[in-house]
Amino acid sequence: MLIRLDPASGVALFDQLAGNIRASIVSGRVRPGERLPAARELAASLDVNVHTVLRAYQELRDEGLIELRRGRGAVVVHDPRDYSELTAAIEALVAQARAHEVPPAALAALIREAYQ
């Protein structure tokens, strides 16, 4: 699982981390039953605070994507569905947003607003 964090981004590191892991789960690159790296191990490899990783893991747990088990760590529980139609719609939306020069943060805010 490849994780990219941009400290210069306006998005909090835990949000970036959760987003990377979420995308890996939804795309099927990480399967149900797989264990995620231990929080300390992942924090060390990304050079972030362990609480950043724990907060990302808690967010994913609250979304029902992972379980946090004492002694076993974070385990993926989400069974990915076929999101190909949704992925195509998102790609079209992103292309349109780029054509209109809508910043990513503004697009995300519009999506959050519409989703609620």
C-alpha positions as CSV (number, residue, x, y, z in Angstrom):
1,M,0.0,0.0,0.0
2,L,1.5,3.3,-1.1
3,I,0.8,6.3,1.1
4,R,1.6,9.8,0.1
5,L,1.4,12.7,2.6
6,D,2.0,16.3,1.8
7,P,2.9,18.4,4.9
8,A,2.4,21.6,2.9
9,S,-1.2,20.7,2.0
10,G,-4.0,22.5,3.8
11,V,-5.5,19.0,4.5
12,A,-4.6,17.6,7.9
13,L,-2.1,14.7,7.9
14,F,-4.5,12.3,9.5
15,D,-7.1,13.2,6.8
16,Q,-4.6,12.5,4.1
17,L,-3.6,9.2,5.7
18,A,-7.2,8.1,6.2
19,G,-7.9,9.1,2.6
20,N,-5.0,7.0,1.2
21,I,-6.0,4.0,3.2
22,R,-9.7,4.5,2.4
23,A,-8.9,4.6,-1.3
24,S,-6.8,1.4,-1.0
25,I,-9.7,-0.4,0.8
26,V,-12.4,0.8,-1.6
27,S,-10.4,-0.1,-4.7
28,G,-9.7,-3.6,-3.4
29,R,-5.9,-3.2,-3.2
30,V,-6.3,-4.0,0.5
31,R,-8.7,-6.9,1.2
32,P,-11.0,-7.7,4.1
33,G,-9.1,-9.6,6.8
34,E,-5.8,-7.9,6.0
35,R,-4.0,-6.2,8.8
36,L,-2.8,-2.6,8.5
37,P,0.6,-1.7,9.8
38,A,0.9,-1.1,13.5
39,A,0.4,2.6,14.3
40,R,3.9,3.0,15.6
41,E,5.5,1.3,12.7
42,L,3.4,3.3,10.2
43,A,4.1,6.6,12.0
44,A,7.9,5.8,12.0
45,S,7.9,5.0,8.3
46,L,5.9,8.2,7.4
47,D,7.8,10.3,9.9
48,V,4.6,11.5,11.6
49,N,3.3,11.4,15.2
50,V,1.8,8.1,16.3
51,H,-1.4,10.0,17.3
52,T,-1.8,11.1,13.7
53,V,-2.0,7.4,12.6
54,L,-4.3,6.5,15.5
55,R,-6.7,9.4,14.6
56,A,-6.8,8.2,11.0
57,Y,-7.4,4.6,12.1
58,Q,-10.2,5.8,14.4
59,E,-11.8,7.7,11.6
60,L,-11.7,4.6,9.4
61,R,-13.1,2.5,12.3
62,D,-16.0,5.0,12.7
63,E,-16.7,4.7,8.9
64,G,-16.9,0.9,9.3
65,L,-13.9,0.2,7.1
66,I,-11.6,-1.3,9.8
67,E,-11.8,-2.8,13.2
68,L,-9.3,-1.9,15.9
69,R,-8.4,-5.0,17.9
70,R,-6.2,-5.0,20.9
71,G,-3.1,-7.1,20.3
72,R,-4.0,-7.5,16.6
73,G,-4.1,-3.9,15.4
74,A,-6.2,-2.5,12.6
75,V,-7.9,-5.1,10.4
76,V,-9.8,-4.3,7.3
77,V,-13.5,-5.4,7.5
78,H,-15.1,-3.5,4.6
79,D,-16.0,-5.7,1.6
80,P,-15.5,-3.6,-1.5
81,R,-18.3,-3.4,-4.0
82,D,-18.1,-2.6,-7.7
83,Y,-17.6,1.1,-7.7
84,S,-16.7,1.3,-11.4
85,E,-19.8,3.4,-12.3
86,L,-19.2,5.8,-9.4
87,T,-15.5,6.0,-10.2
88,A,-16.3,7.0,-13.8
89,A,-18.7,9.7,-12.5
90,I,-16.0,11.0,-10.1
91,E,-13.5,11.1,-12.9
92,A,-15.9,13.1,-15.1
93,L,-16.6,15.5,-12.2
94,V,-12.9,16.1,-11.5
95,A,-12.3,16.7,-15.2
96,Q,-15.1,19.3,-15.2
97,A,-13.9,20.9,-12.0
98,R,-10.4,21.2,-13.5
99,A,-11.8,22.8,-16.7
100,H,-13.5,25.4,-14.5
101,E,-10.4,25.8,-12.3
102,V,-12.2,24.8,-9.2
103,P,-9.7,24.1,-6.4
104,P,-9.7,20.6,-4.9
105,A,-10.7,21.9,-1.4
106,A,-13.7,23.8,-2.9
107,L,-14.7,20.7,-4.9
108,A,-14.5,18.5,-1.8
109,A,-16.6,21.1,0.1
110,L,-19.2,21.1,-2.6
111,I,-19.4,17.3,-2.5
112,R,-19.7,17.2,1.3
113,E,-22.5,19.7,1.1
114,A,-24.4,17.8,-1.6
115,Y,-23.9,14.5,0.3
116,Q,-25.4,15.8,3.5
